[in-house]
Amino acid sequence: MIEVETVTLWRPTGAKELALVEASGWRAWPPRLPEQPIFYPVTSREYAEEIARDWNTKFDERVGHVTRFAVRKSFLDRFERKVVGARRHEEYWIPAELLDEMNANVVGAIQVVATFTAADGPDARQSAQAGEAQ
């Protein structure tokens, strides 16, 4: 059996996107919306958790999931890693028109590794901290 070199990526996602991933059999990311020209998986679980907890929990069902998936390195080698903010905020920018090709390079299943709710988000933490200060 030939081993394929892969890179593990992480993706923070909300409930709607996750339902579409599940509908694919946990094998593919859904097409981007017109206002989303880039698919941006991130390079660390820490960063994905930060986004899922602090951003995704503010919208829709007020839940954020962290997913992990492997992509063939030969596909990712075409893209440079982007640092957006702090050094740990590293991600790939995959143009929406290449998402089908990226999905064809996903190796194995997309897995949910963490879930956050609004109770875990920044608004809840600020409320708890305000209560402690009194």
C-alpha positions as CSV (number, residue, x, y, z in Angstrom):
1,M,0.0,0.0,0.0
2,I,1.3,3.4,-1.0
3,E,1.4,6.0,1.8
4,V,0.1,9.4,0.9
5,E,1.7,12.4,2.7
6,T,-1.0,14.5,4.3
7,V,-1.3,17.7,6.3
8,T,-3.8,17.9,9.2
9,L,-6.0,20.9,9.0
10,W,-8.7,22.3,11.3
11,R,-11.9,24.1,10.5
12,P,-14.2,26.0,12.9
13,T,-17.8,25.6,11.6
14,G,-21.3,26.4,12.6
15,A,-24.3,24.0,12.7
16,K,-25.5,24.6,9.2
17,E,-22.2,24.0,7.5
18,L,-21.6,20.9,9.7
19,A,-25.0,19.5,8.6
20,L,-23.9,19.8,5.0
21,V,-20.6,18.0,5.8
22,E,-22.5,15.2,7.5
23,A,-24.8,14.9,4.4
24,S,-21.6,14.4,2.3
25,G,-20.8,11.3,4.4
26,W,-18.1,13.4,6.3
27,R,-16.1,13.5,3.1
28,A,-16.5,17.0,1.7
29,W,-17.0,20.7,2.4
30,P,-20.0,22.3,0.9
31,P,-19.8,25.0,-1.8
32,R,-19.1,28.5,-0.6
33,L,-21.8,31.1,-0.6
34,P,-21.4,34.0,-3.1
35,E,-20.1,36.3,-0.4
36,Q,-17.5,33.7,0.7
37,P,-14.9,33.6,-2.1
38,I,-12.3,31.8,0.1
39,F,-12.4,28.6,2.1
40,Y,-10.0,29.0,4.9
41,P,-8.9,26.0,7.0
42,V,-6.6,26.8,9.8
43,T,-3.3,25.1,10.8
44,S,-3.9,24.5,14.6
45,R,-6.6,23.2,16.8
46,E,-6.0,26.1,19.2
47,Y,-6.9,28.7,16.5
48,A,-9.9,26.7,15.4
49,E,-11.2,26.5,18.9
50,E,-10.7,30.2,19.4
51,I,-12.9,30.9,16.3
52,A,-15.5,28.3,17.1
53,R,-15.8,29.4,20.8
54,D,-15.5,33.2,20.3
55,W,-17.2,33.7,16.9
56,N,-19.4,30.8,15.8
57,T,-21.2,30.8,19.2
58,K,-22.5,34.3,18.5
59,F,-24.6,33.3,15.5
60,D,-27.4,31.0,14.2
61,E,-27.8,28.1,16.7
62,R,-25.1,29.7,18.9
63,V,-22.9,26.7,18.6
64,G,-19.4,26.3,17.1
65,H,-17.7,23.0,16.1
66,V,-14.1,22.3,15.5
67,T,-13.3,19.8,12.8
68,R,-10.1,18.0,11.9
69,F,-9.3,16.6,8.4
70,A,-6.3,15.5,6.4
71,V,-5.5,16.9,2.9
72,R,-2.9,15.6,0.5
73,K,0.3,17.7,1.0
74,S,0.8,17.8,-2.8
75,F,-2.4,19.8,-3.1
76,L,-1.6,22.2,-0.2
77,D,1.9,22.9,-1.5
78,R,0.3,25.1,-4.1
79,F,-0.8,27.6,-1.4
80,E,1.1,29.6,1.0
81,R,0.1,29.8,4.7
82,K,-1.3,33.2,5.7
83,V,-0.8,34.7,9.1
84,V,-3.8,36.9,10.0
85,G,-3.2,38.7,13.3
86,A,-1.3,36.9,16.0
87,R,1.4,34.4,14.9
88,R,-0.8,31.5,15.9
89,H,-3.5,32.7,13.5
90,E,-2.3,30.7,10.5
91,E,-4.6,29.5,7.7
92,Y,-4.7,28.5,4.1
93,W,-6.8,30.5,1.6
94,I,-8.3,28.1,-0.9
95,P,-10.3,29.9,-3.6
96,A,-13.9,28.8,-3.7
97,E,-13.5,27.7,-7.3
98,L,-10.9,25.1,-6.1
99,L,-13.0,23.7,-3.3
100,D,-14.1,20.6,-5.3
101,E,-10.5,19.9,-6.1
102,M,-9.6,20.3,-2.4
103,N,-12.4,18.0,-1.4
104,A,-11.0,15.4,-3.9
105,N,-7.7,15.7,-1.9
106,V,-9.3,15.1,1.5
107,V,-8.0,11.8,2.9
108,G,-10.3,10.0,5.2
109,A,-13.3,11.5,7.1
110,I,-13.8,15.0,8.4
111,Q,-14.1,14.6,12.2
112,V,-15.7,16.8,14.9
113,V,-13.2,17.1,17.7
114,A,-14.8,19.8,19.9
115,T,-18.1,21.7,20.3
116,F,-18.7,25.0,22.0
117,T,-22.0,26.6,22.9
118,A,-22.9,30.2,23.8
119,A,-22.2,29.3,27.4
120,D,-18.5,28.9,26.4
121,G,-18.3,32.0,24.3
122,P,-16.8,35.4,25.2
123,D,-20.2,37.0,26.2
124,A,-20.6,34.3,28.9
125,R,-17.0,34.7,30.1
126,Q,-17.5,38.5,30.4
127,S,-20.7,38.0,32.4
128,A,-19.1,35.6,34.7
129,Q,-16.1,37.9,35.2
130,A,-18.4,40.8,35.9
131,G,-20.2,38.8,38.5
132,E,-17.0,37.8,40.2
133,A,-15.9,41.5,40.4
134,Q,-19.0,42.4,42.4
